[in-house]
Structure formats: C-alpha cells, structure tokens
Amino acid sequence: MSTILGIHRQPLSTPVVGAVRCVSSAGALLGEGALWSPREQVLYWVDILACHLHRFDPASVTRTTWTFDEEISALAERAAAPGLIVTLRRGFALFDPAVDREPHYLHQPGAALPGNRFNDGKCDAQGRFWAGTMDFACEAPTGALYRYDPDGRCTRHDQGFAVTNGPTWSADGRSLYFNDTVNGRIHAYAFDAGTGSLSDKRLWHAFAAGDGVPDGMTTDAAGRLWIAHWGGACVSCHDPVTAHELCRVTLPTRHVTNCAFGGPDLRTLFITSARSGLTAGQLAAEPLAGGLFAVSVDSPGLPACLFGG
C-alpha cells in the first residue's frame, strides 16, 4: 500500500505537483541510480552499499532484486542489445537481468585507486556513458568525471572531487551540469555534443548552509533541473539558466539521493533515499528512510538516453 505524504511549494512555483507516495519501503542503505525503462515500463534503481540492483514494477507494485559481489551505483539501458551498462566499484560493466548472474567488466579506470568507487552516472544523447568516482570516506579529492564511449574509449574530463553526482544536461544539449557534492556546488560546462568535450566550467549554483548538499539530478522536458538534497529532505526544481528555485518536493527523510522521471507519460518523478548516515534516533523518526518515492508533475520529463553499445 502506498503512503501519502506532503508536498511544499514555494510561491510562484511553475510545476503543478501532487502528493508524494512511498511506493516501495525498501529500507535501502544508499538508494541511487534511478532509471525508467520505457521498453519494460519499470524503474531500475540501486542500493549501492548493499550491492543491490532493484527493479520496481508500478503496475504490480512489486520489486525484484539482484545482489552482486561489489557495489553497483549507476546504469543505463543499451540501444543495440538487451540489458544494461552499469558502474560497479571500479568501472563500467554490462549486465542483462534476463540472462546474466553477474555483471561483466568492460573497463576499470578506478582500479588504481582502491580507496575510490564509482558513484552516479548517465548517458548523453549520443550514447556515451558519463560517470563520476568518489572517495569511499567522502573526504579526499580523488574523484573524477569519466566518459565511456560505445567503442571502448574512456576519457577523464575533470577531477579533484571528494564526492561526485550527476550529470544531467540542458534541454538543448549545450550544457552539462555536474555536482561537487561535499562542497555543495553544482558546476555547468559548455558541452560539445559532437566530440563529447567539456569547456568553460563555471559555478552554476551553490547550496545554502543547512539545505543539504546536491546529490542526483535530472532534467524535464521544459528544461528545468530537479535536484535531490542529501541532508535536506527534499528535491528542488530550478530554472536552467538562472538556477532560481521554482519549487521543492519535501520528503519524510533527510537523505534524498536521486530522482528520475518515469511512468507511461514520464510525468511521475521517482525519488530514492538512504538510511546510511542516520542515527538510531533519526531512523526511529524517519521509518521510510531508504524508501522509493513517487510524485506526479504537470510537465513530462525527458526519456533516459540509451548507451550506444
């Protein structure tokens, strides 16, 4: 049974947002990696620290889980074959939930830094998979942003992050947004779609003290950015140019980690959360921590891009 929760909208909010529902009380240690599959009409998401890949079917309200030998953090569907490309602890791998028992590594750019792991990631419209690494302890600036191409090339584009999240793109594909989570900053880069290169890095938005830090994010069809607040108990919606906050969705737990649009019309925003980092008292006060949530909006999201290989 879904749990109906509250929604807070700031004045002059643009999206019309309904009530938040907890659609799966999964109790994830670190929910992340939300991805809607149009061909299956399900939501894939992960519990990084439990090494779980989840598949949530809204039609039957059921969850299927695969357990791996190491952390899984992000994923995208493949365009030319069934199954998924995923990031594991050390790099990029393929996994077909229909036939595989375990993922098969493609490339491991993180193998030289055993204190690191991969975190968030997404495909661009050209079918390249972008993913960031981070320090397990969330302290050392050893994380970087990588691009993995369908032909097997792997390129490092930026570095010096303790924790990375994102990326997402502007609706016109000319900007890439990427989160320096520990420092509460979101950077924007000029994005060359043809070459997959980045330039002109700038600070796009800095989170206010006490409002959490930026975690996973996504873009809707109107170009607005929706950003999960780790430690801030919400997802906020922003103008893509000015970064002005248009509205926010409040959640019943403070560690909000990722969001993705799904459903038949892409008008449902699915939101992941985490139990990790909460005290016993906080867990008692936030019994839905680690759950998967959903809320309806007035404008559709953009379909997730497919990996070209």
PyMOL commands that set and color helices and strands:
alter all, ss='L'
color gray80, all
select helices_A, chain A and resi 280-285
alter helices_A, ss='H'
color red, helices_A
select strands_A, chain A and resi 3-5+20-24+31-37+42-47+52-57+62-67+72-77+84-88+92-95+104-107+116-123+129-135+143-148+154-161+164-169+175-180+185-192+197-206+213-219+225-230+234-238+245-250+256-262+268-273+292-296
alter strands_A, ss='S'
color yellow, strands_A
deselect
rebuild
show_as cartoon
